[in-house]
Amino acid sequence: MGIPAPVHRCRSGQRCVVLEARDRVGGRIWTSRRWPDLPVDLGASWIHGTDRNPIFDEANRLGIATTVFDVGSFEGAGASVYYSSTGTRLDADEIEAADLLRAVYPGRFRPPLVAQASGWWADEFGRGSYSFTAVGSGEQDREALAEPVEGRLWRAGEAQHPTLHSTVHGAWLSGQSAGAQAAV
């Protein structure tokens, strides 16, 4: 999601090279082209927060329907809480995935014939994790990580945002910041 960085640089008329650490564009969020006629976006399934979040704003701009809720979140003593697509709370103490989908999408759910999953937990680079703030580290460490290298290399991604790390919009905003620095 550091994509805004090269966009800013290219718009200012400067040459830009994007380096990726993998053989595809994207970290946890990417588009699988395993099925030629049906690209599938994998990796992200929610937007963290709605206030001053460019991802939420972009979803609204594109007319993508969103619902503010927490699927599978925990309340109080740790009971799972599930909501339907209309925001109605579901009783789901021991609900199975197929039962949950039938409840969330009544009359519209059919078991899949084939499926894809991100396999994030087995990813050789991520191993199912994202950046976190270790004991003894803080915002200044993330800011240092985001510093340009010799005025020629700008890094962007969720780990480079000082306060919104581990989120898609933190990655996006770090890309905007890196792009603005590079365009100067």
C-alpha positions as CSV (number, residue, x, y, z in Angstrom):
1,M,0.0,0.0,0.0
2,G,3.0,2.2,-0.4
3,I,1.6,2.8,-3.9
4,P,0.9,6.5,-3.4
5,A,4.7,7.1,-3.2
6,P,5.5,6.5,-6.9
7,V,2.2,8.1,-8.0
8,H,3.3,11.4,-6.3
9,R,6.7,11.2,-7.8
10,C,5.6,10.4,-11.3
11,R,2.9,13.1,-11.3
12,S,5.7,15.6,-10.6
13,G,7.4,14.5,-13.8
14,Q,10.2,12.6,-12.1
15,R,11.4,9.1,-13.0
16,C,10.4,6.4,-10.6
17,V,11.4,2.8,-10.0
18,V,9.3,0.7,-7.6
19,L,11.2,-2.1,-5.8
20,E,9.2,-5.0,-4.4
21,A,10.5,-7.6,-2.0
22,R,8.5,-10.4,-3.7
23,D,7.7,-11.6,-7.2
24,R,4.4,-9.8,-7.2
25,V,3.1,-6.4,-6.3
26,G,1.6,-6.2,-2.8
27,G,2.3,-7.4,0.7
28,R,-0.6,-8.9,2.7
29,I,-3.1,-7.4,0.2
30,W,-2.8,-8.6,-3.4
31,T,-4.9,-9.7,-6.4
32,S,-4.7,-13.4,-7.2
33,R,-5.0,-14.2,-10.9
34,R,-5.1,-17.9,-10.4
35,W,-8.5,-18.0,-12.1
36,P,-8.0,-16.1,-15.4
37,D,-11.6,-14.9,-15.7
38,L,-12.0,-14.0,-12.0
39,P,-9.3,-12.0,-10.2
40,V,-9.7,-12.4,-6.4
41,D,-8.5,-9.8,-3.9
42,L,-6.9,-11.5,-0.9
43,G,-5.6,-10.3,2.4
44,A,-7.7,-7.5,3.7
45,S,-11.2,-7.9,4.9
46,W,-11.9,-4.8,7.0
47,I,-11.2,-1.1,7.3
48,H,-9.8,0.0,10.6
49,G,-11.8,3.0,11.7
50,T,-13.8,5.5,9.6
51,D,-12.4,8.9,10.9
52,R,-9.7,10.4,8.7
53,N,-9.2,7.1,7.0
54,P,-8.3,7.5,3.2
55,I,-9.3,3.8,2.6
56,F,-12.8,4.4,4.0
57,D,-13.0,7.6,2.1
58,E,-12.0,5.8,-1.2
59,A,-14.5,3.0,-0.6
60,N,-17.2,5.7,-0.2
61,R,-16.0,7.6,-3.3
62,L,-16.2,4.3,-5.3
63,G,-19.7,3.6,-4.0
64,I,-18.6,0.5,-2.1
65,A,-21.2,-0.3,0.5
66,T,-19.7,-0.7,4.0
67,T,-21.2,-1.4,7.4
68,V,-19.6,-0.4,10.7
69,F,-19.4,-3.6,12.7
70,D,-16.9,-6.1,14.1
71,V,-17.3,-9.6,12.7
72,G,-16.0,-12.1,15.2
73,S,-14.8,-9.5,17.7
74,F,-14.8,-10.1,21.4
75,E,-16.9,-8.4,24.0
76,G,-16.6,-8.5,27.8
77,A,-15.8,-12.0,28.9
78,G,-14.7,-13.1,25.4
79,A,-17.9,-14.1,23.8
80,S,-17.8,-13.9,20.0
81,V,-20.2,-11.4,18.4
82,Y,-21.4,-11.7,14.8
83,Y,-23.5,-9.3,12.8
84,S,-25.5,-9.8,9.6
85,S,-24.9,-7.7,6.5
86,T,-27.7,-5.5,7.7
87,G,-26.1,-4.9,11.1
88,T,-28.5,-7.3,13.0
89,R,-26.7,-9.1,15.8
90,L,-26.6,-12.9,15.3
91,D,-26.7,-15.5,18.1
92,A,-23.5,-17.4,17.2
93,D,-22.1,-19.2,20.3
94,E,-20.9,-22.3,18.4
95,I,-21.7,-21.4,14.8
96,E,-19.9,-23.1,11.9
97,A,-18.6,-21.1,9.0
98,A,-21.3,-22.3,6.6
99,D,-24.0,-21.7,9.2
100,L,-22.6,-18.2,9.8
101,L,-22.7,-17.4,6.0
102,R,-26.2,-18.7,5.8
103,A,-27.2,-16.5,8.7
104,V,-25.4,-13.4,7.3
105,Y,-26.7,-13.9,3.7
106,P,-30.1,-15.7,4.1
107,G,-31.3,-17.4,0.9
108,R,-28.1,-16.3,-0.9
109,F,-25.4,-18.6,0.4
110,R,-24.4,-21.7,-1.4
111,P,-21.3,-23.7,-0.4
112,P,-18.4,-22.9,-2.6
113,L,-17.2,-25.3,-5.3
114,V,-13.6,-24.0,-5.1
115,A,-12.0,-21.4,-2.9
116,Q,-8.9,-19.3,-2.5
117,A,-7.3,-18.1,0.7
118,S,-4.3,-15.8,1.3
119,G,-2.3,-18.5,3.1
120,W,-0.8,-15.5,5.1
121,W,0.2,-17.7,8.0
122,A,2.5,-19.7,5.7
123,D,3.8,-16.7,3.8
124,E,7.6,-17.0,3.8
125,F,8.0,-13.2,4.4
126,G,5.2,-12.4,6.7
127,R,4.6,-15.7,8.6
128,G,1.1,-14.5,9.5
129,S,2.3,-11.3,11.2
130,Y,2.5,-7.6,10.7
131,S,4.7,-5.0,12.3
132,F,4.3,-4.2,16.0
133,T,5.9,-1.9,18.5
134,A,8.3,-3.9,20.6
135,V,9.0,-3.2,24.2
136,G,11.4,-0.2,24.4
137,S,10.6,1.0,20.9
138,G,8.2,3.8,19.8
139,E,7.1,6.2,17.2
140,Q,10.7,7.6,16.8
141,D,11.8,4.1,15.5
142,R,9.1,4.0,12.9
143,E,9.9,7.6,11.8
144,A,13.6,6.6,11.5
145,L,12.6,3.6,9.4
146,A,10.7,5.9,7.1
147,E,13.6,8.3,6.6
148,P,14.9,8.5,3.0
149,V,18.2,6.8,2.2
150,E,20.7,9.1,0.6
151,G,17.9,11.1,-1.0
152,R,17.4,8.3,-3.5
153,L,15.4,5.6,-1.8
154,W,12.0,6.2,-0.1
155,R,10.3,3.4,1.8
156,A,6.6,3.1,2.4
157,G,4.4,0.5,4.1
158,E,2.5,-0.1,7.3
159,A,5.6,-0.5,9.3
160,Q,6.7,3.1,8.4
161,H,3.7,4.9,9.9
162,P,4.4,6.1,13.5
163,T,0.9,5.7,14.9
164,L,-1.2,3.7,12.3
165,H,1.2,0.8,11.8
166,S,-0.3,-2.6,11.1
167,T,-3.2,-1.0,9.2
168,V,-3.9,-0.6,5.5
169,H,-4.5,3.1,5.9
170,G,-1.2,3.5,7.7
171,A,0.6,1.9,4.7
172,W,-1.3,4.2,2.4
173,L,-0.5,7.3,4.4
174,S,3.2,6.4,4.6
175,G,3.2,6.0,0.8
176,Q,1.7,9.5,0.5
177,S,4.3,10.9,2.9
178,A,7.2,9.1,1.0
179,G,5.8,10.4,-2.3
180,A,5.6,13.9,-1.1
181,Q,9.2,13.8,0.2
182,A,10.5,12.3,-3.0
183,A,8.7,14.9,-5.2
184,V,10.6,17.8,-3.4
